Amino acid sequence: LSLWAAVRQWSGFSFAGYGSDVALAGWLAGAALVLAVQAGAAGYAFARWRLVSAPPALFAAATTTWYLFLHVGGETDVLWVWTLGYGPLLTAGVALAIAVEYGVRRTVAAAWAAAD
């Protein structure tokens, strides 16, 4: 995300649509927060409960993000669209994958415990 912003800033493509560098910094901070929640949730689920769906879900979210950023031609709207739209949806997708695996594991564990 920072690399994208740096290249856009120094390559002559301005962020005129954001009004100022302060506004741009705010959008970058918001996007960084969404990315941190995505990676943090997946990392915590994998480290704490060894949920194997978390890393592939994070990979899918990162790949989708990469695709969205690379296939935008010359516009800067992708940052706020991702921060307010796609980012939270992808974060929900990561959370859904984690929740489904967690629920399945608890159900299977309860069934095994009841069988004993």
Secondary structure, DSSP 8 states (H G I E B T S, - for coil): -HHHHHHHHHTT---GGG-SHHHHHHHHHHHHHHHHHHHHHHHHHHHHH--TTHHHHHHHHHHHHHHHHHT--S-SHHHHHIIIIIHHHHHHHHHHHHHHHHHHHHHHHHHHHHH-
